[in-house]
Amino acid sequence: MTSTITLAEALAARTVVLDGGMSNQLESAGHDLSDELWSARLLAEQPEAVTEAHLAYFRAGADVAITASYQATFEGFAKRGIGRERAAELMALSVESAREAARRAGVSRPLWVAASAGPYGAMLADGSEYRGRYGLSVDALERFHRPRLEVLAAAGPDVLALETVPDADEAAALLRAVRGLGVPAWLTYSVAGDRTRAGQPLEEAFALAAEADEVIAVGVNCCAPQDVDGAAATAARVTGKPVVVYPNSGETWDAGARAWTGRSTFTVGQVKGWQQAGARLIGGCCRVGPDGVAGIAGALEAV
């Protein structure tokens, strides 16, 4: 069911379960995502597949679905000949697809929808979302993000997921871009050790969100599982806000080959430690599927 309490209220009371990776769930269902639009392509071509992916996560125990709009941008759609009006419709559809999955889930617990806004580098589709430092000013990045955030906010999600942010400069732009939209947000960095992917100390990066009223949670995503504990503790200490964590499987993305390499290091045994470090919103990112989310939900119930 859709929720009668806000996500912020839920986070004040308990730990909430996030979903897992959209792309791996779609691929496991047989969909080809070897495309610059990634999962956003299916919003135009097979939106029912997106709804089914969300539904799999809700049934696995997720309380929050992250929409398939990570790579959905006006610029990215334009490269495929999709105009601004249709692009806006597809962004809004990403929210509605998650809402439809919540309606179909048939569960009694509250469910929420987080509208994903990936970093500028995701639109470039060249792996630069794992590096940052695009050579753009904060003002330019704000101008890029604001229009699509306006569209996503108007579609009525419970929260905006400002996610996989590699660079504190881009975080500053995103925090400016969400002002006045009337929808709360969470901010998560992609990190390596105790620094952003662009190399800034996490203490400084998290501090940007400490005084942002719109931000209801701060943390990390699409990082190695072993980087979560330290980052979660730093986020909690610096911001005083609930912490959100959803690492990937521990494998590494090869942008040239458009494939994951290495081995998985994600285990549900890590979940309790993340919670103890301050995490109140816990899930998985790339290569963490419904089984992993079910494990997270089970681990949190056992705590």
C-alpha positions in Angstrom: 0.0 0.0 0.0 1.1 3.6 -0.4 2.1 5.2 2.9 0.1 7.4 5.2 3.2 8.4 7.1 6.2 10.2 5.6 9.5 8.5 5.0 11.1 11.0 7.4 8.7 10.0 10.1 9.4 6.3 9.4 13.2 6.9 9.6 12.7 8.5 13.0 11.1 5.3 14.3 12.9 2.4 12.7 15.2 1.2 10.0 13.7 1.1 6.5 14.5 -1.3 3.7 15.5 0.0 0.3 15.3 -2.0 -2.9 18.3 -3.3 -5.0 19.7 -2.7 -8.5 17.1 -1.9 -11.2 19.5 -2.8 -14.1 20.4 -6.3 -12.8 16.7 -7.1 -12.2 15.8 -6.0 -15.7 18.7 -8.0 -17.2 17.7 -11.1 -15.2 14.3 -10.8 -16.8 15.9 -10.9 -20.3 16.1 -7.2 -21.2 19.1 -5.9 -23.0 20.5 -2.7 -21.4 23.6 -2.2 -23.5 22.5 1.3 -24.4 23.4 4.8 -23.3 19.9 5.2 -21.8 20.4 2.0 -19.7 17.2 1.2 -17.8 15.6 4.5 -18.8 15.2 3.1 -22.3 12.5 0.7 -21.1 10.4 3.6 -19.8 9.8 4.3 -23.5 9.8 0.8 -24.9 8.6 -1.6 -22.1 7.3 0.3 -19.1 5.6 -2.8 -17.7 9.0 -4.4 -17.3 10.0 -1.6 -15.0 6.9 -2.0 -12.9 7.6 -5.8 -12.7 11.1 -5.1 -11.5 9.8 -2.8 -8.7 7.2 -5.4 -7.8 9.9 -8.1 -7.3 11.7 -5.9 -4.8 8.5 -4.9 -2.9 7.7 -8.6 -2.6 11.2 -9.4 -1.4 10.7 -7.0 1.5 11.7 -3.5 0.2 9.8 -0.6 1.7 11.2 1.9 -0.8 11.4 1.7 -4.6 14.0 3.8 -6.5 12.7 4.8 -9.9 14.2 4.0 -13.3 15.1 7.6 -13.9 18.8 7.5 -12.9 19.8 8.0 -16.5 16.7 9.8 -17.6 17.7 13.3 -18.7 16.5 15.7 -21.4 19.9 15.7 -23.0 20.1 11.9 -23.0 16.7 11.4 -24.4 17.4 14.1 -27.1 20.3 12.0 -28.3 17.7 9.3 -29.1 15.5 11.8 -30.9 13.0 12.1 -28.0 11.8 15.7 -27.5 11.4 17.5 -24.2 7.7 17.0 -23.8 8.0 13.2 -24.3 11.1 13.1 -22.1 9.2 14.8 -19.3 6.3 12.3 -19.7 8.8 9.4 -19.4 10.4 10.8 -16.3 6.9 11.2 -14.7 6.2 7.6 -15.9 9.1 6.4 -13.9 7.4 7.5 -10.7 4.0 6.2 -11.7 5.5 2.8 -12.6 6.8 2.5 -9.0 3.5 3.6 -7.6 1.7 1.0 -9.7 4.0 -1.7 -8.3 3.2 -0.5 -4.8 -0.5 -0.9 -5.5 0.0 -4.4 -6.9 2.3 -5.5 -4.1 -0.6 -6.4 -1.9 1.2 -5.8 1.4 0.0 -4.1 4.5 3.2 -2.3 5.4 3.8 1.3 4.2 5.6 1.7 0.8 7.4 4.7 -0.6 8.7 5.9 -4.0 12.1 7.6 -4.4 12.6 9.4 -7.7 16.2 8.8 -8.8 18.4 11.7 -10.1 21.8 10.4 -11.1 24.8 12.6 -11.6 25.8 14.5 -14.7 28.3 11.8 -15.6 25.5 9.2 -15.9 24.1 11.1 -18.9 27.5 10.9 -20.6 27.5 7.1 -20.2 31.3 6.9 -20.2 31.9 6.0 -16.6 32.6 9.6 -15.5 29.9 9.3 -12.8 32.6 7.3 -10.9 35.2 10.1 -11.3 33.4 13.4 -11.2 35.4 16.5 -12.0 33.6 17.1 -15.3 35.0 20.6 -15.8 31.6 22.3 -15.2 30.9 24.9 -12.6 28.4 24.5 -9.8 26.1 26.9 -11.6 26.3 24.8 -14.8 25.5 21.6 -13.0 22.6 23.3 -11.2 21.2 24.3 -14.6 21.5 20.7 -15.8 19.8 19.1 -12.8 17.0 21.6 -12.0 14.7 21.0 -15.0 14.5 17.3 -14.5 14.2 17.6 -10.8 11.2 19.9 -11.3 9.6 17.2 -13.5 10.3 14.4 -11.1 9.0 16.4 -8.1 5.8 17.3 -10.0 5.2 13.6 -10.5 4.7 13.2 -6.7 7.4 10.9 -5.4 7.8 10.6 -1.6 11.5 11.6 -1.9 14.1 12.6 -4.5 17.1 10.3 -4.5 20.2 12.4 -5.4 22.4 9.4 -5.9 25.8 8.1 -6.9 27.2 11.7 -6.6 31.0 11.5 -7.2 31.9 15.0 -6.4 31.1 17.5 -3.7 30.8 20.3 -6.3 27.9 18.4 -7.9 26.4 17.8 -4.5 26.4 21.5 -3.9 24.6 22.0 -7.3 22.0 19.4 -6.5 21.3 20.8 -3.1 20.7 24.2 -4.7 18.6 22.6 -7.4 16.1 20.9 -5.0 15.3 24.1 -3.0 11.7 25.1 -3.2 10.5 21.9 -5.0 8.4 20.8 -2.0 9.7 17.3 -2.0 12.3 16.0 0.5 15.5 14.5 -0.7 18.3 12.2 0.3 21.9 12.7 -0.9 24.3 9.8 -1.4 27.9 9.8 -2.6 29.8 7.2 -4.5 32.9 6.8 -2.5 36.3 5.1 -2.4 37.5 4.6 1.2 37.0 7.8 3.2 36.8 10.1 0.1 34.4 10.9 -2.7 35.2 9.4 -6.0 36.6 12.9 -7.0 38.9 12.7 -4.0 37.3 15.1 -1.5 37.2 14.1 2.2 33.8 12.7 3.2 33.7 14.9 6.2 33.7 18.0 4.0 31.3 16.4 1.4 28.7 15.4 4.0 28.9 18.8 5.7 27.3 20.4 2.7 24.0 18.6 3.5 24.1 19.2 7.3 22.0 22.5 7.1 19.9 21.6 4.1 16.3 21.3 5.4 15.2 19.5 2.3 17.6 16.6 3.0 16.1 13.9 5.2 19.0 11.4 4.9 22.7 11.4 3.8 25.0 8.6 3.0 26.6 6.5 0.2 25.6 4.2 -2.6 27.1 2.2 -5.5 30.3 1.8 -3.5 32.1 -1.3 -2.2 30.3 -2.9 0.8 33.5 -2.6 2.9 33.5 1.2 2.5 30.0 1.6 4.1 30.8 1.4 7.8 33.2 4.3 8.0 31.2 6.4 5.6 28.0 5.8 7.5 29.6 6.7 10.8 31.0 9.9 9.3 27.7 10.9 7.8 25.9 10.4 11.1 28.5 12.4 13.0 28.8 15.3 10.6 25.1 15.8 9.7 23.1 14.4 12.6 20.7 13.1 10.0 19.5 9.5 9.4 22.0 7.7 7.2 21.2 5.9 3.9 23.4 3.2 2.5 23.0 1.0 -0.5 26.3 -0.4 -1.8 26.8 -2.5 -4.9 27.9 -6.1 -4.8 31.5 -5.2 -4.6 32.2 -5.8 -8.3 33.7 -3.1 -10.5 32.1 -1.4 -13.5 34.2 -1.5 -16.7 32.7 1.5 -18.6 34.6 0.5 -21.8 33.3 -3.0 -21.9 30.0 -2.0 -20.3 30.3 -4.9 -17.9 30.9 -5.8 -14.3 34.2 -7.5 -13.3 35.6 -9.0 -10.1 33.7 -10.9 -7.4 30.8 -10.1 -5.0 31.7 -9.1 -1.5 28.2 -8.2 -0.4 26.8 -10.3 2.5 23.7 -9.8 4.7 26.1 -10.3 7.7 27.3 -6.7 7.1 23.8 -5.2 7.6 23.8 -5.1 11.4 27.2 -3.2 11.4 25.8 -0.6 9.0 22.8 -0.1 11.3 25.0 0.2 14.3 27.1 2.9 12.4 23.9 5.0 12.0 22.2 3.6 8.8 18.4 3.9 8.9 17.7 3.3 5.2 19.5 0.2 4.0 19.4 -1.6 0.6 21.6 -2.6 -2.3 22.7 -1.0 -5.6 24.1 -2.6 -8.7 24.2 -6.4 -8.8 22.2 -6.7 -5.5 18.9 -8.4 -6.4 15.7 -9.4 -4.7 17.4 -12.3 -2.8 19.9 -9.8 -1.4 17.1 -7.4 -0.4 15.2 -10.3 1.2 18.3 -11.0 3.2 18.6 -7.4 4.3 14.9 -7.4 5.4 15.4 -10.6 7.3 18.6 -9.3 9.0 16.9 -6.2 10.1 13.9 -8.1 11.5 16.3 -10.2 13.5 18.1 -7.2 15.1 
